[in-house]
């Protein structure tokens, strides 16, 4: 269940922050509820007061992360004048977030989406909101004549999101460096200029 404002007690906030901190360096499965509680400075029983289990707490961490990221992306895109510029900002922001939060990214890309329960969470709802934001940018670009009207907005949205994930998946899995700017520029070129030799 999602909580906000005065309905999000300090102890609950501490638990969310504790797991979020632990996920920066450890795999979710390796983190115990006792460790979460100790990091939060609360009793282990408090976890079960606010969450069904450790997985439920994880979904709330994901919700918090997605919400903050979506707000950040929208703020970055706001001054951009064209749809293509906005999409490039979204690509760069996504790649940067994945590379700066590698344990979190690995968990998101490979683990939680294999769990059916994830797709009924508020976290997934925000993730869908991110996709809707991208699709809205594409549709606006089509309406303004910046993007070919023959393009299917939904299919292009899926192509962009899939490209972002596959562009950094190997680097995340095998702890390799990723040149965010170069990867963003290449993806943007492929998406908006094609691969046919000029």
SULZICOR-V144073 format. One record per backbone hydrogen bond with DSSP energy under -1.0 kcal/mol. CO is the residue of the C=O (numbers start at 0). NH is the residue of the N-H. Records with the same first field share a line. If there is no record, write none. Layout:
CO->NH ; NH
This chain:
3->6
4->7
8->12
9->13
10->14
11->15
12->16
13->17
14->18
15->19
16->20
17->21
18->22
20->23
21->24 ; 25
26->29
27->30
31->35
32->36
33->37
34->38
35->39
36->40 ; 41
42->45
43->46
45->49
46->50
52->56
53->57
54->58
55->59
56->60
57->61
58->62
59->63
60->64
61->65
62->66
63->67
64->68
65->69
66->70
67->71
68->72
69->73
70->74
71->75
72->76
73->77
76->79
81->85
82->86
83->87
84->88
85->89
86->90
87->91
88->92
89->93
90->94
91->95
92->96
93->97
94->98
95->99
96->100
100->104
101->105
102->106
103->107
104->108
105->109
106->110 ; 111
110->113
111->114
114->117
115->118
116->119
117->120
120->124
121->125
122->126
123->127
124->128
125->129
126->130
127->131
128->132
129->133
130->134
131->135
132->136
133->137
134->138
135->139
136->140
137->141
138->142
139->143
140->145 ; 146
141->144
147->150
151->155
152->156
153->157
154->158
155->159
156->160
157->161
158->162
159->163
160->164
161->165
162->166
164->168
167->171
168->172
169->173
170->175
177->179
178->182
179->183
180->184
181->185
182->186
183->187
184->188
185->189
186->190
187->191
188->192
189->193
